[in-house]
Amino acid sequence: MADKLQFDLVSPERLLLSEEVDMVTLPGSEGDFGVLLGHAPVLSTLKSGVVEVKGVEELFSRLFVRGGFAEVNGDKVTVLAEEATA
């Protein structure tokens, strides 16, 4: 769908989640920030915290990450997490 944001969550072992979503809230090292479709490009480190995903099934709506990086483009968010659990 053109009105969705592509979200990929990757751990060192494997791809954990790859879905089209409405919004992602990330625990940035300088504060939490939300990402919608059309967001300006950002590269940020992540602190330990909860990634909230809106627009996916309940099982994947809140994930805990222990550090990592996030790359945001206008239509895609990629999170490279040191560790992630549902």
KOLSE-944226 format. One record per residue: x, y, z of N, C-alpha, C, CB in turn; residue in one letter; residue number from 1. Coordinates in Angstrom, 3 decimals. Each point is the difference from the previous one (the first is absolute). Glycine has a CB too. Layout:
BEGIN
n_x,n_y,n_z,ca_x,ca_y,ca_z,c_x,c_y,c_z,cb_x,cb_y,cb_z,lumke,zapa
X,Y,Z,X,Y,Z,X,Y,Z,X,Y,Z,A,NUM
...
This chain:
BEGIN
n_x,n_y,n_z,ca_x,ca_y,ca_z,c_x,c_y,c_z,cb_x,cb_y,cb_z,lumke,zapa
0.838,-1.197,0.000,-0.838,1.197,0.000,0.873,1.248,0.000,-1.821,-1.243,1.218,M,1
1.408,2.242,-1.914,0.782,1.225,-0.102,-0.129,0.876,1.243,-0.297,-0.096,-2.464,A,2
-0.730,-0.105,3.278,-0.200,0.849,1.172,0.549,-0.629,1.279,-2.021,0.928,-1.106,D,3
2.902,-1.903,0.980,0.611,-0.668,1.147,1.514,0.206,-0.015,-1.854,-1.714,0.012,K,4
2.435,1.553,1.148,1.430,0.151,0.222,0.603,-1.400,0.119,-0.307,2.263,1.163,L,5
1.370,-2.538,-1.883,0.670,-1.296,0.108,0.877,0.001,1.251,-0.025,-0.306,-2.528,Q,6
-0.160,-0.674,3.425,0.768,-0.095,1.240,0.727,-1.331,0.040,-1.643,1.490,1.198,F,7
2.964,-1.426,-1.045,0.823,-1.197,0.124,0.752,0.058,1.316,0.231,-0.191,-2.508,D,8
-0.316,-0.892,3.284,0.725,-0.126,1.261,0.975,-1.157,-0.159,-1.951,0.928,1.380,L,9
3.240,-0.617,-1.222,1.052,-0.978,-0.239,0.848,-0.143,1.249,0.023,0.549,-2.457,V,10
0.248,-1.801,2.851,0.928,-0.271,1.100,1.267,-0.583,-0.628,-1.898,-0.406,1.708,S,11
2.964,0.224,-0.930,1.211,-0.592,-0.575,-0.230,-1.398,-0.574,1.314,1.336,1.624,P,12
-2.318,-2.045,-1.116,-0.245,-1.364,-0.452,-0.859,-0.090,-1.261,0.205,-0.683,2.356,E,13
-1.239,1.574,-2.436,-0.940,-0.163,-1.112,-0.942,1.204,-0.119,0.126,-2.491,0.301,R,14
-0.922,2.466,-1.351,-1.076,0.976,-0.184,-1.155,-0.412,0.900,0.702,0.500,-2.408,L,15
-1.081,0.364,3.357,-1.057,-0.334,0.959,-1.384,0.403,-0.472,1.666,0.252,1.790,L,16
-1.763,0.858,-2.496,-1.300,0.503,-0.424,0.173,0.834,-1.259,-0.843,-0.001,2.382,L,17
-0.032,-0.217,-3.331,-0.029,0.793,-1.223,-1.463,0.168,-0.385,2.296,-0.846,-0.776,S,18
-2.844,2.027,1.061,-1.433,0.243,-0.202,-0.240,1.409,-0.519,-0.536,-1.627,1.827,E,19
-0.611,1.827,-2.460,-0.466,1.333,-0.338,-0.853,0.476,1.166,0.050,-0.460,-2.523,E,20
0.278,1.633,3.084,-0.642,0.489,1.223,-0.468,1.437,-0.189,1.435,-1.533,1.391,V,21
-2.205,2.024,-0.412,-0.476,1.380,-0.033,0.990,0.960,0.651,-2.338,-0.857,0.040,D,22
2.928,0.433,1.108,0.893,0.881,0.760,0.929,-0.826,0.866,-1.736,1.812,0.006,M,23
2.937,-1.297,0.227,0.970,-0.632,0.895,0.505,1.068,0.962,0.683,-1.724,-1.763,V,24
-0.628,1.396,3.060,0.596,0.879,1.000,1.263,-0.676,0.498,-2.258,0.979,0.682,T,25
3.385,-0.249,-0.742,1.311,-0.563,0.311,0.638,0.682,1.204,0.281,-0.565,-2.409,L,26
0.485,-0.196,3.223,0.693,0.580,1.154,1.366,0.560,-0.407,-1.196,-1.615,1.519,P,27
1.209,2.772,-2.133,1.248,0.614,-0.442,0.892,0.366,1.172,-1.180,0.867,-2.003,G,28
2.465,-0.819,1.780,0.936,0.313,1.086,-0.194,1.416,0.538,1.628,-1.587,-1.020,S,29
-2.224,2.466,0.222,-0.260,1.369,0.453,-1.488,0.239,0.257,2.004,0.763,-1.290,E,30
-2.769,-1.837,1.399,-1.428,0.099,0.268,-0.804,-0.844,-0.966,0.352,2.285,0.891,G,31
-1.534,-2.696,-0.453,-0.884,-0.796,-0.849,-0.490,0.846,-1.169,-0.708,-1.395,1.982,D,32
0.515,0.749,-3.130,-0.547,0.721,-1.155,-0.880,-0.930,-0.823,2.017,1.513,-0.054,F,33
-3.055,-0.917,-0.523,-0.939,-0.737,-0.823,0.297,0.193,-1.472,-1.717,0.231,1.778,G,34
1.426,-1.263,-2.556,0.254,0.038,-1.440,-1.278,-0.357,-0.739,2.428,-0.610,0.346,V,35
-2.838,1.486,-1.237,-1.130,-0.226,-0.902,0.518,-0.001,-1.428,-1.629,1.087,1.619,L,36
0.795,-1.512,-2.547,0.348,0.032,-1.410,0.385,1.425,-0.401,-1.560,-1.942,-0.465,L,37
2.663,2.106,-0.234,0.447,1.311,-0.442,0.939,0.698,0.967,-2.111,0.162,-1.205,G,38
2.528,-0.845,2.267,0.912,0.574,0.990,1.325,0.373,-0.664,-1.086,-1.366,1.829,H,39
1.707,2.429,-1.354,1.310,0.411,-0.506,1.030,-1.084,0.308,-0.596,2.444,0.313,A,40
1.604,-2.604,-1.159,1.040,-1.001,0.259,0.737,0.274,1.313,0.262,-0.307,-2.471,P,41
-0.068,-0.760,3.257,0.670,0.098,1.302,0.822,-1.269,0.208,-1.861,1.467,0.961,V,42
3.028,-1.311,-0.368,0.794,-1.126,0.468,0.234,0.257,1.476,1.130,-0.416,-2.281,L,43
-1.564,-0.505,3.163,0.059,0.226,1.440,0.461,-1.246,0.733,-1.817,1.686,-0.208,S,44
2.559,-1.483,1.288,0.278,-1.112,0.900,-1.227,-0.184,0.885,2.525,0.439,-0.029,T,45
-2.698,-1.661,0.513,-1.131,-0.307,0.864,0.493,-0.386,1.382,-1.348,-0.740,-1.982,L,46
0.619,1.180,2.997,0.267,-0.449,1.359,-0.908,-1.198,0.273,0.673,2.353,0.777,K,47
-0.456,-3.024,0.326,-0.884,-1.095,0.381,-1.393,0.558,0.261,1.935,-1.308,0.990,S,48
-2.949,0.650,-1.544,-1.360,0.480,0.175,-0.979,-0.750,-0.881,0.906,2.225,0.590,G,49
-2.118,-1.709,-0.628,-1.094,-0.657,-0.721,-0.222,0.648,-1.358,-1.072,-0.598,2.181,V,50
0.993,-0.238,-3.198,-0.397,0.427,-1.340,-1.490,-0.295,-0.111,2.329,-0.440,-1.030,V,51
-3.117,1.468,0.769,-1.440,-0.184,-0.173,-0.327,0.061,-1.481,-0.478,1.011,2.271,E,52
-0.269,-2.005,-2.724,-0.352,-0.106,-1.419,-1.511,0.035,-0.117,2.092,-1.340,-0.526,V,53
-2.619,2.249,-0.265,-1.441,0.097,-0.208,-0.324,-0.477,-1.420,-0.180,1.943,1.651,K,54
-0.817,-2.810,-1.730,-0.424,-0.487,-1.308,0.436,-1.416,-0.294,0.084,2.310,-0.763,G,55
0.343,-3.067,1.795,0.332,-1.419,-0.166,-0.777,-0.801,1.031,2.316,0.552,-0.885,V,56
-2.254,-1.879,0.770,-0.719,-0.826,0.966,0.533,0.233,1.407,-0.422,-1.716,-1.777,E,57
-0.416,1.471,2.764,0.292,0.310,1.408,1.324,-0.575,0.489,-2.434,0.060,0.383,E,58
2.821,-1.242,-0.834,1.221,-0.661,0.456,1.236,0.870,-0.208,-1.059,-2.193,-0.515,L,59
1.086,2.976,-0.541,1.171,0.805,-0.320,-0.192,1.490,0.243,0.568,-1.707,-1.662,F,60
-1.564,2.093,2.457,-0.270,1.422,0.165,0.982,0.691,0.948,-2.384,-0.501,-0.445,S,61
3.002,-0.250,1.368,0.989,0.573,0.926,1.173,-0.970,0.112,-1.805,1.252,1.305,R,62
3.002,-0.758,-1.605,1.202,-0.817,0.047,1.061,0.717,0.810,-0.547,-1.032,-2.228,L,63
1.267,0.301,3.055,1.086,0.594,0.774,1.295,-0.183,-0.771,-1.194,-0.453,2.191,F,64
1.938,1.543,-2.359,1.317,-0.080,-0.630,1.055,0.463,0.989,-1.002,0.389,-2.286,V,65
2.145,-1.038,2.238,1.119,0.395,0.841,1.053,0.619,-0.915,-0.473,-1.842,1.727,R,66
0.327,3.140,-1.951,0.961,0.738,-0.816,-0.066,-0.347,-1.476,1.448,0.096,1.976,G,67
-0.746,0.683,-2.764,0.064,-0.232,-1.433,-0.044,1.293,-0.782,-1.080,-2.191,0.349,G,68
0.659,2.085,-1.598,-0.069,1.139,-0.910,-1.319,-0.022,-0.751,2.502,0.012,-0.236,F,69
-2.958,1.163,-0.174,-1.201,0.112,-0.828,0.319,0.869,-1.204,-1.515,-0.278,2.015,A,70
1.113,-0.188,-3.182,0.129,0.780,-1.233,-1.403,0.264,-0.515,2.280,-1.012,-0.564,E,71
-2.608,2.290,0.395,-1.324,0.409,-0.448,0.143,0.684,-1.355,-0.828,0.261,2.395,V,72
0.036,-0.718,-3.351,-0.139,0.670,-1.291,-1.466,0.363,-0.140,1.961,-1.271,-1.060,N,73
-2.344,1.910,0.007,-1.376,0.452,-0.150,-1.046,-1.088,0.074,0.905,1.782,-1.346,G,74
-0.566,-3.011,0.910,-0.990,-1.072,-0.032,0.466,-1.282,0.671,-0.837,0.988,-2.084,D,75
1.979,-0.930,2.814,0.544,-1.212,0.603,0.738,0.309,1.290,0.191,-1.016,-2.265,K,76
-0.360,0.129,3.268,0.741,0.072,1.261,0.693,-1.349,0.190,-1.647,1.693,1.035,V,77
2.955,-1.631,-0.819,0.760,-1.214,0.289,0.637,0.154,1.359,0.436,-0.432,-2.449,T,78
-0.704,-0.515,3.345,0.597,-0.006,1.327,0.975,-1.164,0.067,-2.062,1.061,1.052,V,79
3.313,-0.734,-0.741,1.030,-1.018,0.219,0.195,-0.070,1.509,1.170,0.412,-2.272,L,80
-1.770,-1.398,2.923,0.004,-0.101,1.456,1.073,-0.957,0.475,-2.434,0.508,0.034,A,81
3.109,-0.139,1.058,0.954,-0.908,0.619,-0.713,-1.241,0.510,1.463,1.938,0.634,E,82
-2.654,-1.727,-0.078,-0.843,-1.084,0.497,-1.443,0.490,-0.015,1.877,-0.946,1.456,E,83
-2.816,0.055,-1.788,-1.416,0.385,-0.041,-0.864,-1.160,0.485,0.445,1.584,-1.921,A,84
-1.456,-1.250,2.731,-0.959,-1.006,0.480,-1.407,0.585,-0.026,1.773,-1.064,1.464,T,85
-2.740,0.176,-1.681,-1.401,0.431,-0.027,-0.493,0.275,1.403,-0.392,-1.330,-2.076,A,86
